[in-house]
Every structure is written in C-alpha cells, then in structure tokens.
C-alpha cells in the first residue's frame, strides 16, 4: 500500500476548512462548547476521542 501524500494534504485541508467555518459562523457556540468540554472528566473525553477515531476509521474503510 502506497501513502498518498496529496490525498492526505487534501483531507487535512478539508478538516481545517471545516474547523474554521465553525469558528467563523458560530463563535459564541464554539466558546460555549469549549467551556463544556473543559468541565468534562478526562475519561469521558478519552472515550469520545476514541469513538471518533473508530468512526473515522470505519468511514475511511467504507469509502474505499
């Protein structure tokens, strides 16, 4: 399997665009979300992060 650096950069760029859109369109909501995240226990944040990784890997494998 060959690593496609061009595809990687496109995906990374898309992630940055989506993140930027959230901050540009909903700055108040993003601040509120960050405050709520800071109040969560570390274990819950880790579980959500691992779930996001699993969903991302599943979507990536389905897209092939």
VMD Tcl script that draws the C-alpha trace (Angstrom):
set ca {
  {0.00 0.00 0.00}
  {1.36 3.39 -1.03}
  {0.86 6.53 1.08}
  {-0.89 9.20 -0.98}
  {0.53 12.43 0.41}
  {-1.62 14.56 -1.92}
  {-4.79 12.93 -0.63}
  {-3.57 13.34 2.95}
  {-3.00 17.08 2.42}
  {-6.46 17.47 0.86}
  {-8.10 15.69 3.79}
  {-6.13 17.76 6.29}
  {-7.05 20.94 4.42}
  {-10.72 19.99 4.45}
  {-10.57 19.39 8.21}
  {-9.02 22.85 8.71}
  {-11.68 24.47 6.49}
  {-14.50 22.79 8.43}
  {-12.96 23.82 11.76}
  {-12.52 27.38 10.54}
  {-16.12 27.54 9.32}
  {-17.38 26.52 12.75}
  {-15.38 29.31 14.40}
  {-16.35 31.88 11.75}
  {-20.07 31.09 11.71}
  {-20.68 30.17 15.37}
  {-18.04 31.82 17.59}
  {-20.35 32.06 20.61}
  {-21.42 28.44 20.27}
  {-17.82 27.28 19.91}
  {-16.83 29.12 23.11}
  {-19.75 27.50 24.91}
  {-18.75 24.08 23.58}
  {-15.16 24.59 24.74}
  {-16.33 25.56 28.23}
  {-18.47 22.43 28.37}
  {-15.56 20.28 27.18}
  {-13.29 21.70 29.88}
  {-15.84 20.70 32.50}
  {-15.94 17.05 31.38}
  {-13.91 14.37 33.16}
  {-10.80 13.15 31.37}
  {-12.17 9.63 30.97}
  {-15.23 10.84 29.11}
  {-13.12 12.98 26.77}
  {-10.88 9.99 26.08}
  {-13.90 7.78 25.34}
  {-15.37 10.36 22.96}
  {-12.00 10.75 21.24}
  {-11.55 7.00 20.78}
  {-15.11 6.71 19.48}
  {-14.40 9.47 16.95}
  {-11.25 7.63 15.84}
  {-13.20 4.39 15.41}
  {-15.97 6.11 13.42}
  {-13.37 7.87 11.25}
  {-11.58 4.61 10.52}
  {-14.87 2.91 9.70}
  {-15.89 5.70 7.30}
  {-12.45 5.63 5.70}
  {-12.63 1.88 5.15}
  {-16.17 2.13 3.73}
  {-15.06 4.83 1.28}
  {-12.54 2.51 -0.36}
}
mol new
graphics top color blue
foreach p $ca { graphics top sphere $p radius 0.5 }
foreach p [lrange $ca 0 end-1] q [lrange $ca 1 end] { graphics top cylinder $p $q radius 0.2 }
display resetview
